[in-house]
């Protein structure tokens, strides 16, 4: 029985290592979610929709800015799910969607 248990553990470990992390972030999938949920305010290029910023009377920081890029993944996830100021919480996203959007946001880094 001990050998059987060890064999199962080793097999599971090998599969996990071979397949990579189960919750790996996918920037390409994040780009699709971004286009549906974020682009109307943040623009396709991440520099902010000037008309939306004017209508809301806010500054929309470029997603490539140091202020945005220095935020931790956890802080970005919180901002997405809870909102802040004029930014309303983004609804209808699964946890994997949020992870993927964060991965996509990192592609804006200069």
MARDOVO-165333 format. One record per atom (N, C-alpha, C): residue number from 1; x, y, z; atom name; residue in three letters. Coordinates in steps of 0.02 Angstrom, whole numbers, plus 50000, padded with zeros to 5 digits. Layout:
N
- NUM	X	Y	Z	CA	ALA
...
END
This chain:
110
- 1	50042	49940	50000	N	UNK
- 1	50000	50000	50000	CA	UNK
- 1	50044	50062	50000	C	UNK
- 2	50099	50061	50038	N	UNK
- 2	50143	50118	50041	CA	UNK
- 2	50172	50134	49973	C	UNK
- 3	50191	50082	49935	N	UNK
- 3	50219	50091	49868	CA	UNK
- 3	50166	50122	49822	C	UNK
- 4	50104	50098	49828	N	UNK
- 4	50049	50123	49787	CA	UNK
- 4	50037	50198	49800	C	UNK
- 5	50036	50217	49863	N	UNK
- 5	50026	50287	49882	CA	UNK
- 5	50083	50329	49856	C	UNK
- 6	50144	50305	49863	N	UNK
- 6	50202	50342	49838	CA	UNK
- 6	50199	50350	49762	C	UNK
- 7	50178	50297	49728	N	UNK
- 7	50173	50299	49655	CA	UNK
- 7	50122	50351	49634	C	UNK
- 8	50065	50355	49668	N	UNK
- 8	50014	50404	49651	CA	UNK
- 8	50040	50475	49662	C	UNK
- 9	50073	50486	49718	N	UNK
- 9	50100	50552	49734	CA	UNK
- 9	50152	50572	49681	C	UNK
- 10	50197	50527	49664	N	UNK
- 10	50249	50543	49614	CA	UNK
- 10	50218	50557	49546	C	UNK
- 11	50168	50518	49527	N	UNK
- 11	50134	50528	49463	CA	UNK
- 11	50099	50596	49462	C	UNK
- 12	50064	50612	49515	N	UNK
- 12	50029	50677	49518	CA	UNK
- 12	50079	50735	49515	C	UNK
- 13	50135	50728	49550	N	UNK
- 13	50186	50780	49549	CA	UNK
- 13	50215	50787	49478	C	UNK
- 14	50229	50731	49445	N	UNK
- 14	50257	50733	49378	CA	UNK
- 14	50209	50767	49329	C	UNK
- 15	50145	50751	49334	N	UNK
- 15	50096	50782	49290	CA	UNK
- 15	50092	50857	49302	C	UNK
- 16	50093	50877	49365	N	UNK
- 16	50090	50948	49383	CA	UNK
- 16	50150	50986	49355	C	UNK
- 17	50209	50957	49361	N	UNK
- 17	50270	50988	49336	CA	UNK
- 17	50268	50992	49260	C	UNK
- 18	50247	50938	49228	N	UNK
- 18	50246	50935	49155	CA	UNK
- 18	50195	50984	49125	C	UNK
- 19	50139	50992	49157	N	UNK
- 19	50086	51034	49131	CA	UNK
- 19	50093	51107	49150	C	UNK
- 20	50133	51122	49199	N	UNK
- 20	50141	51191	49221	CA	UNK
- 20	50086	51208	49270	C	UNK
- 21	50087	51269	49295	N	UNK
- 21	50037	51290	49344	CA	UNK
- 21	49967	51288	49315	C	UNK
- 22	49921	51266	49355	N	UNK
- 22	49852	51261	49332	CA	UNK
- 22	49822	51330	49323	C	UNK
- 23	49841	51378	49363	N	UNK
- 23	49811	51445	49359	CA	UNK
- 23	49857	51495	49323	C	UNK
- 24	49893	51472	49273	N	UNK
- 24	49938	51517	49236	CA	UNK
- 24	49897	51572	49203	C	UNK
- 25	49925	51631	49204	N	UNK
- 25	49891	51688	49174	CA	UNK
- 25	49900	51686	49098	C	UNK
- 26	49850	51707	49063	N	UNK
- 26	49849	51706	48990	CA	UNK
- 26	49834	51776	48964	C	UNK
- 27	49886	51812	48943	N	UNK
- 27	49878	51880	48919	CA	UNK
- 27	49833	51884	48858	C	UNK
- 28	49836	51835	48813	N	UNK
- 28	49794	51835	48753	CA	UNK
- 28	49719	51831	48772	C	UNK
- 29	49704	51787	48820	N	UNK
- 29	49635	51783	48844	CA	UNK
- 29	49616	51847	48880	C	UNK
- 30	49663	51876	48917	N	UNK
- 30	49651	51939	48952	CA	UNK
- 30	49635	51996	48904	C	UNK
- 31	49667	51995	48846	N	UNK
- 31	49655	52047	48796	CA	UNK
- 31	49582	52045	48773	C	UNK
- 32	49555	51985	48765	N	UNK
- 32	49484	51979	48744	CA	UNK
- 32	49437	52004	48798	C	UNK
- 33	49452	51989	48861	N	UNK
- 33	49410	52014	48916	CA	UNK
- 33	49417	52090	48921	C	UNK
- 34	49478	52115	48914	N	UNK
- 34	49491	52187	48915	CA	UNK
- 34	49449	52222	48862	C	UNK
- 35	49448	52194	48802	N	UNK
- 35	49410	52224	48747	CA	UNK
- 35	49335	52229	48764	C	UNK
- 36	49309	52180	48799	N	UNK
- 36	49238	52179	48818	CA	UNK
- 36	49222	52223	48877	C	UNK
- 37	49267	52225	48927	N	UNK
- 37	49250	52254	48991	CA	UNK
- 37	49287	52319	49008	C	UNK
- 38	49344	52331	48977	N	UNK
- 38	49386	52387	48999	CA	UNK
- 38	49399	52440	48945	C	UNK
- 39	49398	52418	48884	N	UNK
- 39	49420	52460	48828	CA	UNK
- 39	49379	52524	48820	C	UNK
- 40	49315	52522	48837	N	UNK
- 40	49273	52581	48827	CA	UNK
- 40	49298	52641	48866	C	UNK
- 41	49329	52629	48924	N	UNK
- 41	49357	52684	48964	CA	UNK
- 41	49433	52691	48956	C	UNK
- 42	49467	52634	48951	N	UNK
- 42	49540	52636	48950	CA	UNK
- 42	49570	52636	48881	C	UNK
- 43	49529	52629	48828	N	UNK
- 43	49549	52631	48758	CA	UNK
- 43	49589	52568	48740	C	UNK
- 44	49590	52554	48675	N	UNK
- 44	49624	52494	48651	CA	UNK
- 44	49699	52496	48667	C	UNK
- 45	49728	52556	48665	N	UNK
- 45	49800	52562	48677	CA	UNK
- 45	49817	52572	48751	C	UNK
- 46	49766	52573	48794	N	UNK
- 46	49778	52580	48866	CA	UNK
- 46	49793	52651	48889	C	UNK
- 47	49788	52699	48844	N	UNK
- 47	49803	52769	48862	CA	UNK
- 47	49743	52808	48887	C	UNK
- 48	49685	52776	48889	N	UNK
- 48	49625	52809	48914	CA	UNK
- 48	49584	52840	48858	C	UNK
- 49	49519	52835	48864	N	UNK
- 49	49472	52864	48817	CA	UNK
- 49	49460	52936	48839	C	UNK
- 50	49486	52983	48799	N	UNK
- 50	49482	53054	48818	CA	UNK
- 50	49410	53078	48826	C	UNK
- 51	49366	53056	48784	N	UNK
- 51	49295	53077	48788	CA	UNK
- 51	49264	53051	48853	C	UNK
- 52	49280	52990	48871	N	UNK
- 52	49253	52961	48933	CA	UNK
- 52	49282	52998	48994	C	UNK
- 53	49346	53012	48992	N	UNK
- 53	49378	53048	49047	CA	UNK
- 53	49345	53117	49056	C	UNK
- 54	49332	53150	49000	N	UNK
- 54	49301	53216	49003	CA	UNK
- 54	49230	53211	49031	C	UNK
- 55	49192	53162	49007	N	UNK
- 55	49123	53154	49031	CA	UNK
- 55	49121	53139	49106	C	UNK
- 56	49168	53099	49129	N	UNK
- 56	49170	53081	49201	CA	UNK
- 56	49208	53132	49243	C	UNK
- 57	49240	53181	49209	N	UNK
- 57	49280	53232	49242	CA	UNK
- 57	49335	53200	49286	C	UNK
- 58	49370	53153	49254	N	UNK
- 58	49425	53119	49288	CA	UNK
- 58	49485	53114	49241	C	UNK
- 59	49542	53099	49270	N	UNK
- 59	49601	53081	49230	CA	UNK
- 59	49605	53006	49230	C	UNK
- 60	49610	52977	49170	N	UNK
- 60	49620	52905	49164	CA	UNK
- 60	49694	52895	49151	C	UNK
- 61	49729	52867	49199	N	UNK
- 61	49801	52857	49192	CA	UNK
- 61	49815	52805	49139	C	UNK
- 62	49866	52817	49098	N	UNK
- 62	49887	52766	49050	CA	UNK
- 62	49906	52702	49087	C	UNK
- 63	49886	52645	49060	N	UNK
- 63	49901	52582	49092	CA	UNK
- 63	49976	52566	49089	C	UNK
- 64	50012	52601	49047	N	UNK
- 64	50084	52592	49043	CA	UNK
- 64	50121	52634	49095	C	UNK
- 65	50086	52678	49129	N	UNK
- 65	50118	52724	49176	CA	UNK
- 65	50150	52686	49235	C	UNK
- 66	50200	52716	49264	N	UNK
- 66	50234	52687	49322	CA	UNK
- 66	50185	52677	49379	C	UNK
- 67	50138	52724	49388	N	UNK
- 67	50089	52718	49442	CA	UNK
- 67	50048	52654	49437	C	UNK
- 68	50028	52637	49377	N	UNK
- 68	49988	52577	49367	CA	UNK
- 68	50033	52515	49369	C	UNK
- 69	50088	52517	49334	N	UNK
- 69	50131	52458	49329	CA	UNK
- 69	50165	52439	49395	C	UNK
- 70	50173	52487	49441	N	UNK
- 70	50205	52470	49505	CA	UNK
- 70	50155	52437	49553	C	UNK
- 71	50091	52438	49536	N	UNK
- 71	50041	52405	49579	CA	UNK
- 71	50053	52329	49577	C	UNK
- 72	50042	52297	49633	N	UNK
- 72	50048	52224	49635	CA	UNK
- 72	49988	52193	49597	C	UNK
- 73	49996	52130	49579	N	UNK
- 73	49940	52095	49547	CA	UNK
- 73	49879	52095	49593	C	UNK
- 74	49891	52085	49657	N	UNK
- 74	49835	52084	49705	CA	UNK
- 74	49800	52152	49706	C	UNK
- 75	49838	52207	49704	N	UNK
- 75	49808	52273	49704	CA	UNK
- 75	49768	52285	49639	C	UNK
- 76	49794	52263	49583	N	UNK
- 76	49758	52270	49520	CA	UNK
- 76	49693	52230	49521	C	UNK
- 77	49696	52169	49548	N	UNK
- 77	49636	52128	49553	CA	UNK
- 77	49584	52162	49597	C	UNK
- 78	49606	52191	49652	N	UNK
- 78	49560	52226	49697	CA	UNK
- 78	49529	52286	49662	C	UNK
- 79	49569	52323	49626	N	UNK
- 79	49544	52381	49589	CA	UNK
- 79	49492	52360	49537	C	UNK
- 80	49505	52305	49502	N	UNK
- 80	49459	52280	49451	CA	UNK
- 80	49393	52259	49484	C	UNK
- 81	49397	52222	49538	N	UNK
- 81	49337	52192	49568	CA	UNK
- 81	49299	52239	49614	C	UNK
- 82	49334	52289	49642	N	UNK
- 82	49301	52333	49690	CA	UNK
- 82	49292	52404	49664	C	UNK
- 83	49330	52422	49612	N	UNK
- 83	49327	52490	49586	CA	UNK
- 83	49363	52539	49632	C	UNK
- 84	49363	52601	49610	N	UNK
- 84	49394	52655	49649	CA	UNK
- 84	49376	52721	49617	C	UNK
- 85	49351	52767	49657	N	UNK
- 85	49331	52832	49630	CA	UNK
- 85	49278	52824	49577	C	UNK
- 86	49290	52853	49518	N	UNK
- 86	49241	52849	49464	CA	UNK
- 86	49240	52781	49431	C	UNK
- 87	49291	52740	49443	N	UNK
- 87	49293	52674	49414	CA	UNK
- 87	49248	52627	49454	C	UNK
- 88	49198	52602	49421	N	UNK
- 88	49151	52555	49453	CA	UNK
- 88	49182	52485	49452	C	UNK
- 89	49161	52442	49497	N	UNK
- 89	49185	52372	49496	CA	UNK
- 89	49166	52339	49429	C	UNK
- 90	49211	52299	49404	N	UNK
- 90	49197	52262	49343	CA	UNK
- 90	49161	52198	49365	C	UNK
- 91	49103	52186	49337	N	UNK
- 91	49063	52128	49358	CA	UNK
- 91	49062	52075	49303	C	UNK
- 92	49040	52016	49322	N	UNK
- 92	49032	51962	49274	CA	UNK
- 92	49096	51927	49254	C	UNK
- 93	49148	51933	49295	N	UNK
- 93	49211	51901	49280	CA	UNK
- 93	49225	51842	49327	C	UNK
- 94	49252	51790	49299	N	UNK
- 94	49275	51734	49338	CA	UNK
- 94	49346	51751	49364	C	UNK
- 95	49369	51718	49417	N	UNK
- 95	49437	51732	49442	CA	UNK
- 95	49490	51724	49388	C	UNK
- 96	49483	51675	49344	N	UNK
- 96	49532	51666	49290	CA	UNK
- 96	49531	51725	49242	C	UNK
- 97	49472	51754	49230	N	UNK
- 97	49467	51813	49187	CA	UNK
- 97	49507	51871	49216	C	UNK
- 98	49501	51880	49281	N	UNK
- 98	49535	51935	49315	CA	UNK
- 98	49610	51923	49311	C	UNK
- 99	49633	51862	49324	N	UNK
- 99	49704	51846	49318	CA	UNK
- 99	49729	51861	49248	C	UNK
- 100	49690	51843	49198	N	UNK
- 100	49710	51854	49129	CA	UNK
- 100	49712	51927	49111	C	UNK
- 101	49665	51967	49136	N	UNK
- 101	49666	52039	49124	CA	UNK
- 101	49728	52069	49155	C	UNK
- 102	49746	52049	49215	N	UNK
- 102	49806	52074	49247	CA	UNK
- 102	49867	52057	49205	C	UNK
- 103	49870	51996	49179	N	UNK
- 103	49926	51976	49135	CA	UNK
- 103	49928	52021	49074	C	UNK
- 104	49869	52036	49045	N	UNK
- 104	49867	52080	48987	CA	UNK
- 104	49889	52151	49006	C	UNK
- 105	49867	52176	49063	N	UNK
- 105	49887	52243	49085	CA	UNK
- 105	49964	52248	49090	C	UNK
- 106	49996	52194	49108	N	UNK
- 106	50069	52195	49114	CA	UNK
- 106	50102	52202	49045	C	UNK
- 107	50066	52186	48991	N	UNK
- 107	50096	52194	48925	CA	UNK
- 107	50101	52268	48905	C	UNK
- 108	50068	52312	48941	N	UNK
- 108	50072	52384	48926	CA	UNK
- 108	50136	52415	48955	C	UNK
- 109	50170	52378	48997	N	UNK
- 109	50231	52405	49030	CA	UNK
- 109	50282	52425	48977	C	UNK
- 110	50309	52485	48985	N	UNK
- 110	50359	52511	48937	CA	UNK
- 110	50426	52479	48948	C	UNK
END
